Every structure is written in C-alpha cells, then in structure tokens.
C-alpha cells in the first residue's frame, strides 16, 4: 500500500517543526501497516467528512486527516496535517473537498 499527499497536505507536512515531523513520520509508518488505524470522521460541525479518517499524534494536539482509495490497490491519501485548534484542520479539509468538486 502506498501513502500519497495532496499538494496542500505536502506543504503542511514540510512546514512542521522537526520534532513534530518525527512524530508525524512514526504515525505515517503505522498507517502504512494498518490503514484503518484512524477514526472515521463522518459529519463534524456541519461539515460532511464522510469517508475521511483522523489519526492523532503528539498527545492528540495534531491530526493527520486521510482517506483510503481503492482502485485495485489501496492508497492512503493524506489531505491534511495540523493542529485541531478551533477545528481549523477540519475546516481546511472541508474547503479542499469542496474546491475539488
């Protein structure tokens, strides 16, 4: 199984502090082994994030938001990495989803 980042998530990953990036890398490695490691999001504060998952790290202050694509092979597509702070990560993901419709 492969892990892919959408461009915005790739930029978020690159901007992480070194110690945070190490923790993110550990979670991403775990995700490669078990792509259902995260929790399903569903509807969250009037945002339809059905089909997306959240995976916590750094004492639940950071989130990796991803979805699983099945086209013969399974691909984990990361849509965002960031702090939960005031639901900003979820708002960003919701906007990204809507921008791609």
C-alpha positions as CSV (number, residue, x, y, z in Angstrom):
1,X,0.0,0.0,0.0
2,X,1.2,3.5,-0.7
3,X,0.9,6.8,1.0
4,X,0.3,9.9,-1.1
5,X,-0.2,13.5,-0.1
6,X,-2.4,16.0,-1.8
7,X,-0.3,19.2,-2.5
8,X,-1.7,21.2,0.4
9,X,-1.0,18.4,2.9
10,X,2.5,18.0,1.5
11,X,3.1,21.7,2.2
12,X,1.7,21.3,5.7
13,X,4.0,18.4,6.3
14,X,7.1,20.3,5.1
15,X,6.3,23.2,7.4
16,X,6.1,21.0,10.6
17,X,8.8,21.6,13.2
18,X,11.5,18.9,13.2
19,X,10.4,17.1,16.4
20,X,6.7,17.2,15.2
21,X,7.7,15.9,11.8
22,X,9.4,12.9,13.5
23,X,6.2,12.1,15.4
24,X,4.2,12.5,12.2
25,X,6.6,10.1,10.4
26,X,6.0,7.5,13.1
27,X,2.2,7.7,12.6
28,X,2.5,7.6,8.9
29,X,4.6,4.4,9.2
30,X,2.0,2.9,11.4
31,X,-0.7,3.9,8.9
32,X,1.2,2.0,6.1
33,X,0.7,-1.2,8.2
34,X,-2.9,-0.5,9.2
35,X,-4.7,2.0,7.0
36,X,-7.8,1.8,9.3
37,X,-5.8,3.0,12.3
38,X,-7.6,6.3,12.4
39,X,-11.1,7.1,13.4
40,X,-13.8,7.9,10.9
41,X,-14.9,11.5,10.8
42,X,-18.4,11.5,9.3
43,X,-20.3,14.7,9.9
44,X,-18.4,17.2,12.1
45,X,-19.9,20.6,12.9
46,X,-22.0,20.7,9.7
47,X,-19.0,19.5,7.6
48,X,-19.5,16.3,5.7
49,X,-16.2,14.5,6.1
50,X,-17.7,11.0,5.4
51,X,-15.0,8.7,4.1
52,X,-12.2,10.5,5.8
53,X,-10.3,9.5,8.9
54,X,-8.4,11.3,11.6
55,X,-5.2,10.0,13.3
56,X,-3.9,11.7,16.4
57,X,-0.4,12.3,17.4
58,X,1.5,14.4,19.9
59,X,-0.9,13.9,22.8
60,X,-3.9,14.4,20.5
61,X,-2.9,18.0,19.6
62,X,-2.1,17.2,16.0
63,X,-4.2,15.4,13.4
64,X,-3.5,13.6,10.1
65,X,-6.6,13.5,8.0
66,X,-6.7,11.0,5.2
67,X,-8.9,8.8,3.0
68,X,-8.5,5.4,1.5
69,X,-8.8,5.0,-2.2
70,X,-9.4,1.5,-3.6
71,X,-8.6,1.1,-7.3
72,X,-7.4,-2.5,-7.4
73,X,-4.8,-1.4,-4.9
74,X,-5.3,0.6,-1.7
75,X,-3.8,4.1,-1.5
76,X,-3.9,6.2,1.6
77,X,-4.3,9.8,0.5
78,X,-3.3,12.4,3.2
79,X,-5.4,15.5,2.9
80,X,-4.1,17.5,5.9
81,X,-1.7,17.6,8.9
82,X,-2.2,20.1,11.6
83,X,-3.4,21.1,15.0
84,X,-7.1,20.6,15.9
85,X,-7.0,24.2,17.1
86,X,-10.6,25.5,16.8
87,X,-11.5,22.9,14.2
88,X,-9.2,24.6,11.7
89,X,-7.8,21.3,10.3
90,X,-11.3,20.1,9.6
91,X,-12.4,23.4,8.1
92,X,-9.3,23.3,5.8
93,X,-10.1,19.7,4.7
94,X,-13.8,20.6,4.1
95,X,-12.7,23.5,1.9
96,X,-10.3,21.3,0.0
97,X,-13.0,18.7,-0.7
98,X,-15.4,21.4,-1.9
99,X,-12.8,23.0,-4.1
100,X,-12.2,19.7,-5.9
101,X,-15.9,19.1,-6.6
